[in-house]
Amino acid sequence: MEDYIKRVKENNTIPEYMREVVCDEMYHGVEVSNLAILIAQEFGEEDKFCDDLSVAGILHDVGKLKLTKYLFSKEDDTLVIEQMKYVRMHSEYSYRILKSAGYDDDISKAVYYHHENFNGSGYPDKLRGRDIPWMSRILRACDVFAALTSNRSYRKAFDVESAVEIMIDEVADYDMKVFLAFQRILHNGKFKGIEQLSHTITPLQMKHLEMFEREALLD
C-alpha cells in the first residue's frame, strides 16, 4: 500500500493539486472497505457479498475526484464557494463512474446510496429503513466512523471512543442491526485499530485502487 501511495505522489501526470486528494481517498476507501468486511462477516454473509462490499467500500468516494476538479481551480487551489452545492453529488458521480466502468448493479447501487440515513434524512433520495440497500446501510456506519477517526484540514482525528459517542448521538441515522454489529466488532478483538483498517489491503482491493488514478487523470 505504501509503495502504491508513493507512486501516486510521484506521478507527475496527475495534477499536483490532485495527488494528496487521491491518496487520502484511497486510504479512506481501504479503511471503509476493511471495516465493512468485518461487519459483513459478523452477519455471516457469503464470500460473494463480502467481495462486492469490499469493492464498494474502496470506490464509494471515487466521485470526489471529479468534485475536487469543480471545487478547486488548477491555478491556485482556491475553493470556489459558489460551487459547494455540488458536494452532495459525489455519490452520484461515483455511481456514474462505476456504471461506465462496467461494475454490477449491487456494487454501483451500494455506492450511490451510501449517504442515505435509516431515518430518511440522508441523500440523494431520502430513502428510509429497509428501502436502503443492505450494502449501503453497512457502508454508512463505516464511512462515518472512518471520517471521524481521520484527520481533516479543519480538525484532528477523534479517538475511537469519542467517534463512537458522536455516532451514538446520531444513532437514528444507522440501521440498528449494523450499529450493534459495529459495536461488537470494536469490543470482540476483531478490530485491531485504525492503522490496521487503513493499511491492510487485499489483492482484490489493490486491483480496484487503479480507478482513483484513472479518474485523477481524466479531464
Backbone as numpy.savetxt, mean C-alpha at the origin, in Angstrom:
# Nx Ny Nz CAx CAy CAz Cx Cy Cz
16.59 -6.79 -1.50 15.76 -5.59 -1.50 16.63 -4.33 -1.50
17.66 -4.33 -0.65 18.51 -3.13 -0.56 19.26 -2.88 -1.86
19.72 -3.96 -2.51 20.40 -3.80 -3.80 19.45 -3.24 -4.85
18.19 -3.67 -4.80 17.19 -3.20 -5.74 16.93 -1.70 -5.53
16.79 -1.31 -4.26 16.57 0.11 -3.94 17.76 0.95 -4.40
18.96 0.46 -4.16 20.16 1.19 -4.58 20.16 1.39 -6.09
19.76 0.34 -6.81 19.72 0.43 -8.28 18.75 1.51 -8.73
17.59 1.58 -8.08 16.60 2.60 -8.44 17.14 4.00 -8.15
17.77 4.16 -6.99 18.29 5.48 -6.60 19.38 5.97 -7.54
20.06 5.02 -8.18 21.16 5.39 -9.08 20.74 5.37 -10.55
19.45 5.12 -10.79 18.94 5.03 -12.16 18.66 6.45 -12.70
19.57 6.96 -13.48 19.45 8.33 -13.97 18.36 8.50 -15.02
17.79 7.41 -15.50 16.69 7.54 -16.45 15.37 7.85 -15.73
15.34 7.66 -14.42 14.19 8.07 -13.61 14.43 9.49 -13.13
13.49 10.41 -13.34 13.68 11.79 -12.88 14.07 11.83 -11.40
15.00 12.70 -11.08 15.54 12.75 -9.70 14.45 12.95 -8.67
13.47 13.80 -8.98 12.41 14.09 -8.01 11.51 12.88 -7.77
11.61 11.85 -8.64 10.77 10.67 -8.51 11.45 9.54 -7.75
12.76 9.52 -7.70 13.46 8.33 -7.21 13.13 8.00 -5.76
13.15 9.01 -4.91 12.85 8.77 -3.49 11.41 8.32 -3.31
10.51 8.91 -4.10 9.10 8.51 -4.05 8.95 7.04 -4.43
9.62 6.65 -5.51 9.55 5.26 -5.96 10.03 4.31 -4.86
11.16 4.64 -4.25 11.71 3.77 -3.20 10.78 3.72 -1.99
10.25 4.86 -1.58 9.33 4.89 -0.44 8.10 4.03 -0.71
7.56 4.14 -1.92 6.35 3.38 -2.25 6.64 1.89 -2.35
7.82 1.52 -2.78 8.18 0.11 -2.81 8.29 -0.45 -1.40
8.97 0.26 -0.52 9.07 -0.18 0.87 7.68 -0.32 1.49
6.84 0.68 1.26 5.48 0.66 1.82 4.70 -0.53 1.27
4.82 -0.78 -0.03 4.12 -1.90 -0.62 4.55 -3.23 -0.04
5.84 -3.40 0.17 6.35 -4.64 0.75 5.82 -4.82 2.17
5.80 -3.74 2.94 5.31 -3.81 4.32 3.83 -4.20 4.35
3.02 -3.54 3.54 1.59 -3.84 3.49 1.37 -5.27 3.02
2.11 -5.67 2.00 1.98 -7.01 1.46 2.29 -8.08 2.51
3.39 -7.92 3.22 3.78 -8.92 4.22 2.78 -9.01 5.37
2.28 -7.86 5.82 1.30 -7.89 6.89 -0.01 -8.50 6.41
-0.40 -8.19 5.19 -1.63 -8.76 4.63 -1.55 -10.28 4.53
-0.38 -10.79 4.14 -0.20 -12.24 4.06 -0.38 -12.87 5.43
0.20 -12.26 6.46 0.05 -12.79 7.82 -1.42 -12.85 8.23
-2.18 -11.82 7.89 -3.61 -11.82 8.24 -4.35 -12.89 7.45
-4.06 -13.00 6.16 -4.71 -14.02 5.34 -4.41 -15.41 5.87
-3.19 -15.65 6.26 -2.81 -16.94 6.83 -3.50 -17.19 8.15
-3.72 -16.13 8.90 -4.45 -16.25 10.17 -5.87 -16.75 9.92
-6.43 -16.40 8.78 -7.77 -16.86 8.40 -7.75 -18.20 7.67
-6.57 -18.73 7.43 -6.47 -20.02 6.75 -6.76 -19.95 5.27
-6.53 -18.80 4.65 -6.80 -18.65 3.23 -5.84 -19.52 2.40
-6.30 -19.93 1.22 -5.50 -20.79 0.35 -4.34 -20.00 -0.27
-3.37 -20.77 -0.81 -2.16 -20.16 -1.37 -2.48 -19.17 -2.48
-3.43 -19.49 -3.34 -3.77 -18.60 -4.46 -4.26 -17.25 -3.94
-5.11 -17.28 -2.94 -5.61 -16.04 -2.34 -4.44 -15.26 -1.74
-3.57 -15.92 -1.01 -2.43 -15.25 -0.38 -1.50 -14.64 -1.43
-1.27 -15.36 -2.51 -0.41 -14.82 -3.58 -1.04 -13.59 -4.22
-2.32 -13.66 -4.52 -3.01 -12.51 -5.13 -3.00 -11.31 -4.18
-3.24 -11.58 -2.91 -3.23 -10.51 -1.91 -1.84 -9.91 -1.77
-0.83 -10.76 -1.85 0.55 -10.30 -1.79 0.85 -9.33 -2.92
0.42 -9.66 -4.13 0.64 -8.79 -5.28 -0.15 -7.49 -5.13
-1.39 -7.59 -4.69 -2.21 -6.39 -4.48 -1.57 -5.48 -3.44
-1.01 -6.08 -2.39 -0.34 -5.28 -1.36 0.87 -4.55 -1.90
1.66 -5.23 -2.71 2.83 -4.59 -3.31 2.44 -3.39 -4.15
1.37 -3.53 -4.95 1.06 -2.55 -6.00 -0.10 -1.62 -5.66
-0.63 -1.67 -4.44 -1.85 -0.92 -4.15 -1.68 0.59 -4.34
-0.45 1.10 -4.18 -0.23 2.54 -4.30 0.62 2.91 -5.51
0.76 2.01 -6.48 1.59 2.34 -7.64 1.06 3.56 -8.38
-0.24 3.83 -8.27 -0.83 5.00 -8.90 -0.33 6.32 -8.33
0.29 6.28 -7.16 0.82 7.51 -6.57 1.98 8.07 -7.39
2.60 7.23 -8.19 3.68 7.74 -9.04 3.13 8.69 -10.09
1.99 8.34 -10.66 1.32 9.25 -11.60 0.88 10.51 -10.87
0.38 10.34 -9.66 -0.07 11.47 -8.86 1.09 12.42 -8.56
2.25 11.87 -8.26 3.42 12.69 -7.96 3.75 13.59 -9.14
3.62 13.06 -10.35 3.91 13.86 -11.54 2.93 15.03 -11.68
1.71 14.84 -11.19 0.72 15.91 -11.22 0.98 16.96 -10.13
1.40 16.48 -8.96 1.49 17.37 -7.81 2.78 18.17 -7.75
3.82 17.71 -8.41 5.10 18.40 -8.34 5.57 18.78 -9.73
6.11 19.99 -9.83 6.71 20.37 -11.11 8.08 19.72 -11.21
8.48 19.38 -12.41 9.77 18.72 -12.60 10.93 19.71 -12.40
10.63 21.01 -12.43 11.69 21.99 -12.32 12.10 22.25 -10.87
11.14 22.40 -9.97 11.51 22.81 -8.61 10.81 22.03 -7.51
10.13 20.94 -7.88 9.47 20.09 -6.88 8.46 20.86 -6.02
7.89 21.91 -6.56 6.94 22.70 -5.80 5.57 22.05 -5.83
4.98 21.90 -4.66 3.65 21.32 -4.58 2.63 22.24 -5.22
1.84 21.71 -6.11 0.81 22.49 -6.78 -0.49 22.30 -5.99
-0.77 23.25 -5.12 -1.87 23.10 -4.16 -3.21 22.90 -4.85
-3.43 23.61 -5.96 -4.73 23.54 -6.62 -5.00 22.16 -7.20
-3.97 21.31 -7.27 -4.17 19.98 -7.82 -4.33 18.91 -6.73
-4.43 19.33 -5.47 -4.57 18.37 -4.38 -5.85 17.54 -4.47
-6.81 18.03 -5.24 -8.06 17.28 -5.41 -7.82 15.92 -6.04
-6.65 15.76 -6.66 -6.36 14.48 -7.30 -5.85 13.42 -6.33
-5.54 13.80 -5.10 -4.93 12.86 -4.16 -5.77 11.60 -4.01
-7.07 11.77 -3.89 -7.93 10.62 -3.66 -8.12 9.76 -4.91
-7.54 10.17 -6.00 -7.67 9.39 -7.23 -6.58 8.33 -7.36
-5.67 8.24 -6.38 -4.54 7.34 -6.57 -4.96 5.87 -6.66
-6.05 5.49 -5.96 -6.49 4.09 -6.05 -7.05 3.80 -7.44
-7.68 4.80 -8.06 -8.17 4.63 -9.42 -7.01 4.53 -10.40
-5.98 5.39 -10.21 -4.80 5.31 -11.06 -4.15 3.93 -10.95
-4.03 3.44 -9.71 -3.43 2.12 -9.50 -4.23 1.05 -10.23
-5.55 1.14 -10.12 -6.44 0.18 -10.77 -6.23 0.19 -12.29
-6.19 1.37 -12.87 -6.01 1.48 -14.32 -4.67 0.91 -14.77
-3.63 1.18 -13.98 -2.31 0.66 -14.32 -2.32 -0.86 -14.32
-2.92 -1.44 -13.29 -2.93 -2.90 -13.18 -3.78 -3.53 -14.28
-4.93 -2.94 -14.58 -5.78 -3.49 -15.63 -5.08 -3.42 -16.98
-4.41 -2.31 -17.25 -3.72 -2.18 -18.53 -2.54 -3.13 -18.65
-2.01 -3.55 -17.48 -0.88 -4.49 -17.48 -1.35 -5.95 -17.47
-2.67 -6.16 -17.44 -3.19 -7.52 -17.53 -3.41 -8.25 -16.22
-3.39 -7.52 -15.09 -3.66 -8.17 -13.81 -5.14 -8.55 -13.73
-5.43 -9.62 -13.02 -6.81 -10.11 -12.99 -7.70 -9.26 -12.09
-9.00 -9.50 -12.19 -9.98 -8.65 -11.51 -9.84 -8.68 -10.00
-9.54 -9.83 -9.42 -9.44 -9.92 -7.96 -8.36 -8.98 -7.43
-7.21 -8.98 -8.08 -6.11 -8.12 -7.65 -6.44 -6.65 -7.92
-6.94 -6.37 -9.12 -7.23 -4.98 -9.50 -8.31 -4.36 -8.63
-9.36 -5.12 -8.34 -10.44 -4.59 -7.51 -10.01 -4.44 -6.05
-9.16 -5.34 -5.58 -8.63 -5.20 -4.23 -7.90 -3.88 -4.09
-7.14 -3.52 -5.11 -6.39 -2.27 -5.12 -7.34 -1.07 -5.23
-8.32 -1.18 -6.11 -9.24 -0.06 -6.34 -9.99 0.33 -5.07
-10.35 -0.65 -4.26 -11.20 -0.38 -3.09 -10.44 -0.36 -1.77
-9.11 -0.25 -1.79 -8.37 -0.39 -0.53 -8.52 0.80 0.41
-9.17 1.87 -0.04 -9.46 3.00 0.85 -10.93 3.07 1.26
-11.68 2.03 0.98 -13.06 1.98 1.46 -13.06 1.62 2.95
-13.91 2.28 3.72 -14.04 2.01 5.15 -15.28 1.16 5.41
-15.19 0.32 6.40 -16.28 -0.62 6.69 -17.58 0.10 7.02
-17.48 1.31 7.55 -18.68 2.08 7.92 -19.20 2.94 6.78
-18.62 2.81 5.60 -19.11 3.53 4.43 -18.54 4.92 4.24
-17.54 5.29 5.03 -17.00 6.65 4.96 -15.78 6.78 4.05
-15.39 5.70 3.38 -14.18 5.75 2.57 -14.42 6.18 1.13
-13.46 5.90 0.30 -13.54 6.23 -1.12 -12.89 5.12 -1.93
-13.17 4.98 -3.22 -13.81 5.96 -4.12 -15.34 5.89 -4.19
-15.94 4.79 -3.74 -17.38 4.60 -3.97 -18.21 4.53 -2.70
-17.58 4.80 -1.54 -18.29 4.77 -0.25 -19.01 3.42 -0.03
-18.35 2.35 -0.41 -18.90 1.02 -0.14 -18.92 0.78 1.36
-19.81 -0.13 1.78 -19.98 -0.39 3.21 -19.94 -1.90 3.46
-19.35 -2.28 4.59 -19.42 -3.65 5.07 -18.93 -4.66 4.06
-19.72 -5.71 3.88 -19.31 -6.82 3.01 -19.42 -6.50 1.54
-19.91 -5.32 1.20 -19.86 -4.89 -0.20 -18.42 -4.60 -0.63
-17.56 -4.35 0.33 -16.15 -4.11 0.04 -15.47 -5.47 -0.17
-14.71 -5.64 -1.24 -14.05 -6.93 -1.46 -13.22 -7.35 -0.25
-13.17 -8.64 0.00 -12.49 -9.20 1.16 -11.00 -8.80 1.19
-10.34 -8.87 0.05 -8.94 -8.47 0.00 -8.77 -7.01 0.38
-9.68 -6.17 -0.08 -9.59 -4.74 0.21 -9.75 -4.47 1.70
-10.61 -5.23 2.35 -10.80 -5.05 3.79 -9.53 -5.40 4.57
-8.82 -6.40 4.08 -7.54 -6.75 4.72 -6.50 -5.67 4.45
-6.42 -5.23 3.20 -5.44 -4.21 2.84 -5.67 -2.91 3.59
-6.92 -2.58 3.86 -7.23 -1.30 4.53 -6.51 -1.18 5.86
-6.65 -2.21 6.69 -6.00 -2.17 8.01 -4.48 -2.17 7.87
-3.97 -2.97 6.95 -2.52 -3.06 6.76 -1.94 -1.74 6.26
-2.65 -1.10 5.36 -2.20 0.18 4.80 -2.10 1.25 5.87
-3.12 1.33 6.71 -3.13 2.35 7.76 -1.99 2.10 8.76
-1.84 0.86 9.19 -0.78 0.54 10.15 0.59 0.84 9.56
0.81 0.46 8.32 2.10 0.72 7.68 2.38 2.20 7.55
1.35 2.98 7.23 1.51 4.43 7.11 1.83 5.06 8.46
1.12 4.64 9.49 1.32 5.22 10.83 2.71 4.92 11.38
3.24 3.76 11.05 4.53 3.35 11.60 5.70 3.70 10.69
5.45 4.57 9.72 6.51 5.04 8.81 6.73 6.53 9.00
7.95 6.98 8.78 8.25 8.40 8.84 7.58 9.13 7.68
7.10 10.32 7.96 6.53 11.18 6.95 7.22 12.54 7.02
7.10 13.32 5.97 7.76 14.62 5.95 7.25 15.53 7.06
6.01 15.30 7.50 5.37 16.16 8.50 5.33 15.56 9.90
5.84 14.33 10.09 5.86 13.71 11.43 6.77 12.50 11.42
7.20 12.11 12.62 7.98 10.88 12.76 7.03 9.69 12.86
7.56 8.53 12.62 6.77 7.31 12.70 6.26 7.09 14.13
5.03 6.62 14.25 4.50 6.21 15.55 5.06 4.83 15.89
5.26 4.57 17.19 5.61 3.21 17.57 4.38 2.33 17.43
4.58 1.02 17.51 3.49 0.08 17.27 2.32 0.32 18.21
2.60 0.51 19.48 1.52 0.69 20.45 0.70 1.94 20.16
1.37 3.03 19.82 0.65 4.27 19.52 -0.16 4.13 18.24
0.40 3.45 17.25 -0.32 3.24 16.00 -1.60 2.45 16.24
-1.51 1.41 17.05 -2.69 0.60 17.35 -3.73 1.42 18.09
-3.31 2.26 19.01 -4.25 3.11 19.74 -4.99 4.04 18.78
-4.27 4.60 17.82 -4.92 5.48 16.83 -5.93 4.68 16.02
-5.57 3.47 15.64 -6.49 2.63 14.86 -7.71 2.24 15.68
-7.53 2.01 16.96 -8.67 1.69 17.83 -9.65 2.86 17.88
-9.11 4.07 17.91 -9.97 5.26 17.92 -10.81 5.37 16.65
-10.35 4.73 15.58 -11.07 4.78 14.30 -11.50 3.39 13.87
-11.81 2.55 14.85 -12.04 1.13 14.57 -13.24 0.88 13.66
-14.18 1.83 13.60 -15.34 1.66 12.72 -14.94 1.63 11.25
-13.72 2.07 10.95 -13.24 2.05 9.56 -12.94 0.63 9.08
-12.75 -0.30 10.02 -12.22 -1.62 9.66 -13.24 -2.72 9.89
-13.13 -3.77 9.08 -13.85 -5.00 9.34 -13.33 -5.55 10.67
-14.21 -5.74 11.64 -13.77 -6.15 12.97 -13.06 -7.49 12.94
-13.45 -8.39 12.04 -12.75 -9.67 11.92 -11.29 -9.45 11.53
-11.07 -8.55 10.61 -9.72 -8.24 10.17 -8.93 -7.58 11.29
-9.57 -6.64 11.96 -8.87 -5.91 13.02 -8.47 -6.83 14.16
-9.34 -7.75 14.52 -9.02 -8.69 15.59 -7.91 -9.64 15.17
-7.93 -10.08 13.91 -6.85 -10.92 13.41 -5.53 -10.17 13.42
-5.57 -8.91 13.02 -4.39 -8.05 13.06 -3.85 -7.94 14.49
-4.73 -7.77 15.45 -4.31 -7.68 16.85 -3.68 -8.99 17.32
-4.26 -10.10 16.90 -3.71 -11.40 17.30 -2.29 -11.57 16.77
-2.07 -11.16 15.53 -0.75 -11.29 14.91 0.29 -10.48 15.69
-0.10 -9.31 16.15 0.83 -8.47 16.90 1.26 -9.10 18.21
0.45 -10.03 18.72 0.70 -10.57 20.06 0.97 -12.06 20.10
0.96 -12.73 18.94 1.14 -14.19 18.98 2.50 -14.65 18.48
3.42 -13.70 18.31 4.77 -14.06 17.91 5.02 -14.08 16.42
3.99 -13.97 15.59 4.19 -13.97 14.14 4.72 -12.64 13.63
4.45 -11.60 14.36 4.91 -10.26 14.00 6.28 -10.03 14.62
7.29 -9.82 13.79 8.66 -9.66 14.26 9.14 -8.21 14.23
8.24 -7.30 13.96 8.62 -5.90 13.95 8.52 -5.28 12.57
8.57 -3.94 12.55 8.41 -3.18 11.32 9.54 -3.48 10.34
10.75 -3.64 10.85 11.88 -3.92 9.96 11.64 -5.20 9.16
11.10 -6.21 9.84 10.81 -7.47 9.15 9.80 -7.26 8.04
8.76 -6.47 8.32 7.71 -6.27 7.32 8.22 -5.55 6.08
9.09 -4.58 6.27 9.50 -3.75 5.14 10.75 -4.25 4.43
11.48 -5.19 5.02 12.73 -5.63 4.41 12.75 -7.11 4.02
11.73 -7.86 4.39 11.63 -9.25 3.98 10.83 -9.32 2.69
11.40 -9.91 1.65 10.72 -9.91 0.36 10.83 -11.27 -0.30
9.74 -11.71 -0.89 9.70 -12.99 -1.58 9.99 -12.79 -3.07
10.36 -13.85 -3.78 10.56 -13.71 -5.24 9.31 -13.19 -5.95
8.12 -13.60 -5.51 6.90 -13.11 -6.12 6.77 -11.61 -5.96
7.02 -11.11 -4.76 6.95 -9.68 -4.52 7.99 -8.93 -5.34
9.20 -9.44 -5.37 10.28 -8.79 -6.11 9.93 -8.64 -7.59
9.32 -9.67 -8.13 8.94 -9.65 -9.54 8.05 -8.45 -9.86
7.12 -8.13 -8.96 6.14 -7.09 -9.24 6.63 -5.69 -8.88
7.76 -5.58 -8.20 8.34 -4.26 -7.94 8.71 -3.56 -9.24
8.92 -4.33 -10.29 9.29 -3.73 -11.58 8.23 -2.75 -12.08
7.00 -2.93 -11.63 5.92 -2.03 -12.05 6.20 -0.59 -11.61
6.84 -0.41 -10.45 7.15 0.93 -9.98 8.16 1.62 -10.88
9.18 0.90 -11.27 10.17 1.47 -12.18 9.54 1.82 -13.53
8.71 0.93 -14.01 8.06 1.18 -15.31 7.22 2.43 -15.26
6.43 2.60 -14.21 5.55 3.77 -14.12 6.36 5.04 -13.89
7.48 4.94 -13.18 8.31 6.12 -12.96 8.92 6.64 -14.26
9.12 5.74 -15.21 9.75 6.11 -16.47 8.77 6.63 -17.50
7.47 6.37 -17.30 6.47 6.81 -18.26 6.24 8.31 -18.15
6.00 8.96 -19.29 5.68 10.38 -19.30 4.26 10.59 -18.83
